[in-house]
């Protein structure tokens, strides 16, 4: 299980949007994911999901995320 507790950052480090520690953590976790050979399996699972009954729900969630509406509270303009 991954430790999700916040880590202390250096007092002189820039944090917030553009967080150096957040970027470093993301890069490290992404590299490990690739090194462990998990990309192909994840891609196949995503493909199966997009070809299943849940595809419409996934597309809706993607659109909400792209619109910055991660909680689905904005009314659609369509």
N, C-alpha and C positions, 0 to 999 in steps of 0.2 A: 504494500500500500504506500502511496506517495505522501510525503510530508507536505501538507499545504499551509503550514503555519508561516506567517510572515517572518522573513529574516531581516535582521538589522542591517542597514546600509551605512556606508561611511558618511560622516557628517558633511564632507565636502562633495559627495557624489550627487549628481542630478537625478532626481527621481520624480515620479508622477507620469504624465504623458511622455513617452520617449524614455521610459525607465531602462537604464543600462542593465540593472540586475535582472529585470524581467525579460529583457531581450536575451541576455546570456543564458538564463534558465531555459527559455524556450528553445534556443539553438542547441543546447546540450541535450534536452529531452528529444528533440527532433532527430539529432544525429544518432542517439541510442536506438530510437525506433527504426531508423534505416539500417543501422548496423545489425540489428537483431533479425533483419529480413522480414519485417512485418508489413511492408508496403503492399506487396502483391495480395496478401490475404485481405487486408483492409480494402483494397481496390475491388476485389471480387465481391466482398460483402456489400460494398456501396452499390455496385452494379446490380446485384440481386435485389437490394432494397428499392432501387429506382425502377426495377421491372416488376415490382410487387404491388399489392393493393395499397401500400403506404406511400407510394410515389407522390400522389397529390398533396398529402400532408407534408412530406419532405420539401416539395417545391414551395409550398406556402411558408414554411419555416425559413427557407432560404431567402425568399422575398422579404419577409419581415426583418431578417438579419441585415440584409443589404440596405433596407430602409431605416435601420437603426431602431427598429421596433421589436426588440428582443422579447418583450412580454406580451405582444399581440394586442396592445391597447389602443393603437391608432386606428382610426376609421379609414377604410379603403377609399381612395379617390375614384375608383372605377365603378 
